[in-house]
Amino acid sequence: MSLDRSLRVSAGMAGTRSVLTRAERIAKLAADRKIDPAKNGALGIPKTRVGKA
């Protein structure tokens, strides 16, 4: 079964993600020494924007 033309996403519309996944956020914040994964819990992790290339 094929997708209707109106439901297809063109390559130009698929932009960069605006936020990172939880694992990516934890790794980035730990690298920046803003959180300690051993001490801080899983809740309340701040969102981190993806840097533009």
Backbone as JSON Lines, residues from 0, in Angstrom:
{"i":0,"aa":"M","n":[0.85,-1.16,0.0],"ca":[0.0,0.0,0.0],"c":[0.9,1.24,0.0]}
{"i":1,"aa":"S","n":[0.57,2.21,-0.8],"ca":[1.39,3.41,-0.89],"c":[0.75,4.56,-0.13]}
{"i":2,"aa":"L","n":[1.56,5.55,0.19],"ca":[1.07,6.74,0.89],"c":[0.45,7.72,-0.09]}
{"i":3,"aa":"D","n":[-0.56,8.42,0.38],"ca":[-1.15,9.47,-0.42],"c":[-0.14,10.61,-0.56]}
{"i":4,"aa":"R","n":[-0.18,11.34,-1.67],"ca":[0.78,12.42,-1.92],"c":[0.72,13.49,-0.84]}
{"i":5,"aa":"S","n":[-0.45,13.73,-0.26],"ca":[-0.59,14.77,0.76],"c":[0.07,14.38,2.08]}
{"i":6,"aa":"L","n":[0.29,13.08,2.29],"ca":[0.87,12.61,3.54],"c":[2.39,12.48,3.48]}
{"i":7,"aa":"R","n":[2.97,12.56,2.31],"ca":[4.41,12.42,2.18],"c":[5.11,13.69,2.63]}
{"i":8,"aa":"V","n":[6.26,13.53,3.25],"ca":[7.04,14.67,3.72],"c":[8.18,14.88,2.74]}
{"i":9,"aa":"S","n":[8.27,16.08,2.2],"ca":[9.36,16.36,1.28],"c":[10.65,16.52,2.05]}
{"i":10,"aa":"A","n":[11.77,16.4,1.38],"ca":[13.07,16.48,2.04],"c":[13.31,17.87,2.61]}
{"i":11,"aa":"G","n":[12.75,18.89,2.02],"ca":[12.95,20.25,2.5],"c":[12.24,20.53,3.81]}
{"i":12,"aa":"M","n":[11.19,19.81,4.1],"ca":[10.44,20.04,5.32],"c":[11.04,19.3,6.51]}
{"i":13,"aa":"A","n":[11.86,18.3,6.27],"ca":[12.47,17.54,7.36],"c":[13.71,18.28,7.83]}
{"i":14,"aa":"G","n":[13.52,19.2,8.77],"ca":[14.63,20.02,9.26],"c":[15.36,19.37,10.41]}
{"i":15,"aa":"T","n":[16.2,20.14,11.06],"ca":[16.94,19.61,12.19],"c":[16.02,19.52,13.41]}
{"i":16,"aa":"R","n":[16.38,18.64,14.31],"ca":[15.58,18.49,15.52],"c":[15.82,19.69,16.43]}
{"i":17,"aa":"S","n":[14.81,20.09,17.17],"ca":[14.94,21.25,18.03],"c":[15.45,20.88,19.42]}
{"i":18,"aa":"V","n":[15.29,19.64,19.83],"ca":[15.77,19.2,21.14],"c":[16.46,17.85,21.0]}
{"i":19,"aa":"L","n":[17.27,17.5,21.98],"ca":[17.98,16.23,21.99],"c":[17.15,15.18,22.72]}
{"i":20,"aa":"T","n":[17.49,13.92,22.53],"ca":[16.85,12.86,23.29],"c":[17.37,12.88,24.72]}
{"i":21,"aa":"R","n":[16.74,12.13,25.61],"ca":[17.13,12.12,27.01],"c":[18.59,11.69,27.17]}
{"i":22,"aa":"A","n":[19.0,10.62,26.48],"ca":[20.37,10.13,26.61],"c":[21.37,11.17,26.08]}
{"i":23,"aa":"E","n":[21.02,11.82,24.97],"ca":[21.91,12.86,24.42],"c":[22.0,14.06,25.35]}
{"i":24,"aa":"R","n":[20.86,14.44,25.97],"ca":[20.87,15.57,26.91],"c":[21.73,15.27,28.13]}
{"i":25,"aa":"I","n":[21.6,14.06,28.68],"ca":[22.38,13.69,29.86],"c":[23.86,13.7,29.53]}
{"i":26,"aa":"A","n":[24.23,13.17,28.36],"ca":[25.64,13.16,27.97],"c":[26.17,14.57,27.79]}
{"i":27,"aa":"K","n":[25.38,15.45,27.16],"ca":[25.84,16.83,26.93],"c":[25.95,17.59,28.24]}
{"i":28,"aa":"L","n":[24.96,17.47,29.12],"ca":[24.99,18.18,30.4],"c":[26.1,17.64,31.31]}
{"i":29,"aa":"A","n":[26.37,16.35,31.24],"ca":[27.45,15.78,32.03],"c":[28.8,16.26,31.51]}
{"i":30,"aa":"A","n":[28.92,16.38,30.18],"ca":[30.17,16.87,29.6],"c":[30.4,18.33,29.96]}
{"i":31,"aa":"D","n":[29.32,19.11,30.05],"ca":[29.42,20.53,30.43],"c":[29.49,20.71,31.95]}
{"i":32,"aa":"R","n":[29.44,19.6,32.69],"ca":[29.47,19.6,34.17],"c":[28.33,20.4,34.77]}
{"i":33,"aa":"K","n":[27.15,20.33,34.14],"ca":[25.98,21.01,34.68],"c":[25.16,20.09,35.57]}
{"i":34,"aa":"I","n":[25.26,18.77,35.33],"ca":[24.61,17.79,36.19],"c":[25.56,16.64,36.45]}
{"i":35,"aa":"D","n":[25.3,15.9,37.51],"ca":[26.04,14.68,37.8],"c":[25.04,13.53,37.71]}
{"i":36,"aa":"P","n":[25.16,12.65,36.7],"ca":[24.17,11.58,36.54],"c":[24.02,10.69,37.76]}
{"i":37,"aa":"A","n":[25.07,10.56,38.57],"ca":[24.99,9.71,39.76],"c":[24.16,10.36,40.86]}
{"i":38,"aa":"K","n":[24.19,11.69,40.96],"ca":[23.48,12.41,42.02],"c":[22.1,12.87,41.61]}
{"i":39,"aa":"N","n":[21.95,13.37,40.38],"ca":[20.68,13.91,39.93],"c":[19.77,12.79,39.43]}
{"i":40,"aa":"G","n":[18.48,12.95,39.66],"ca":[17.52,11.97,39.22],"c":[17.17,12.12,37.75]}
{"i":41,"aa":"A","n":[16.28,11.27,37.28],"ca":[15.89,11.28,35.88],"c":[14.87,12.37,35.57]}
{"i":42,"aa":"L","n":[14.21,12.89,36.61],"ca":[13.2,13.91,36.38],"c":[13.8,15.31,36.5]}
{"i":43,"aa":"G","n":[13.26,16.23,35.76],"ca":[13.68,17.61,35.86],"c":[14.94,17.95,35.08]}
{"i":44,"aa":"I","n":[15.3,17.13,34.1],"ca":[16.48,17.42,33.29],"c":[16.12,18.56,32.33]}
{"i":45,"aa":"P","n":[16.91,19.63,32.28],"ca":[16.57,20.75,31.38],"c":[16.74,20.35,29.92]}
{"i":46,"aa":"K","n":[15.92,20.95,29.06],"ca":[16.03,20.7,27.63],"c":[17.22,21.46,27.09]}
{"i":47,"aa":"T","n":[17.87,20.88,26.1],"ca":[19.07,21.47,25.52],"c":[18.85,21.62,24.03]}
{"i":48,"aa":"R","n":[19.04,22.83,23.53],"ca":[18.86,23.08,22.1],"c":[20.0,22.49,21.31]}
{"i":49,"aa":"V","n":[19.7,22.07,20.1],"ca":[20.71,21.54,19.19],"c":[21.41,22.72,18.55]}
{"i":50,"aa":"G","n":[22.73,22.73,18.58],"ca":[23.48,23.8,17.98],"c":[23.4,23.77,16.47]}
{"i":51,"aa":"K","n":[23.35,24.94,15.86],"ca":[23.28,25.01,14.4],"c":[24.65,24.75,13.81]}
{"i":52,"aa":"A","n":[24.67,24.09,12.68],"ca":[25.94,23.72,12.06],"c":[26.63,24.89,11.42]}
